[in-house]
């Protein structure tokens, strides 16, 4: 990784780069396309935090985080969580530390907002990203979200 890595808000100037980002064809069933994430961000404006991942000005990925959501959706506010909602690293850019940078950036934003835990989900199985998330310090909670495994990590003790 270089020091030229940064996150950038989605704007009219970079929208086409965001929407054009594609993961490898064999991963398309594991993560929603960026355009769906942007639509979800539009309907959840106070919760969703979409960002492009840039390396020296070149688009290499996309992430979307969420902050302070009622995880159970029961209106009690007893299970408020923040975390990584989506992570799309461009097909030709994988294996270069961009995913690790993205997860570390979300952890830093959660810390900045006063949080201590980061939640994410992943598709289980040999072709999924489980090993990536486990190496970074996520631990399965025993919960599922649809057909996905739920994992959490302490944002003060990440393995970046």
Secondary structure, DSSP 8 states (H G I E B T S, - for coil): --TTEEEEE--TTTHHHHHH----GGGTTTS--HHHHHHHHHHTTTTEEEEEEEETTEEEEEEEEEEEEETT-SSS-SSEEEEEEEEEE-GGGTTSSHHHHHHHHHHHHHHHTT--EEEEEEE-STTSSHHHHHHTT-EEEEEEETTEEEEEEETTS---
